[in-house]
């Protein structure tokens, strides 16, 4: 019975989660397409309502976020080696904290750049 539960867990993790992501992405794109088609039918120009999709701000935001997570994981490992704190606690905690600090840094950069809305 234990092997069966493990098999179900593996199938749900490696099959269910990616399938959910693909389905959500499909419906999001489909609704955007339907909205554009409705604008075209009404005679409006859909390009007026579209925001610029490709932006280097997205790359900067994700880069700072992932850098923060990596730095937090590294510092969590270092702290767990040189202090009596456990690695299972330090790595996730510091990863979340430094990932958040990366996003705060991105927000501060965007405010100083003169654009407040996230891309």
C-alpha positions, 0 to 999 in steps of 0.5 A: 500500500505504501508503494501505491501512495508513493506512486500516486504522489509522484504522478500528482507532483510531476503530472498534476502540477504541470498540467494545471499550469498549462491549463491555466496558461491556456485559459488566460491566453484564450480569454485575452484572445476573446477580448481582442476579438470582441474589440475588433468586432466592435470596431475598436483598435485592440492595440490601444488596450494592449500593454507592451509585453516584452520589457527588460523590467521583467527580466530585472525583477525576476533576476533580482528575485532569483538572485535573492533566493540563491543568496538566501540559500547560500547564506542559510547553508553557511549559517547552518554549517557554522552555527548550531541552527538547522539547515532545514530551517535556515535555508528556506527562511533566508531564501524567502527573506532575501527573495523579498529583499530582491523584490523590494530592491526592484520596487525602489529601482522602479520608483527612482526610474520614474515608473511605478507600475510593474511591467 
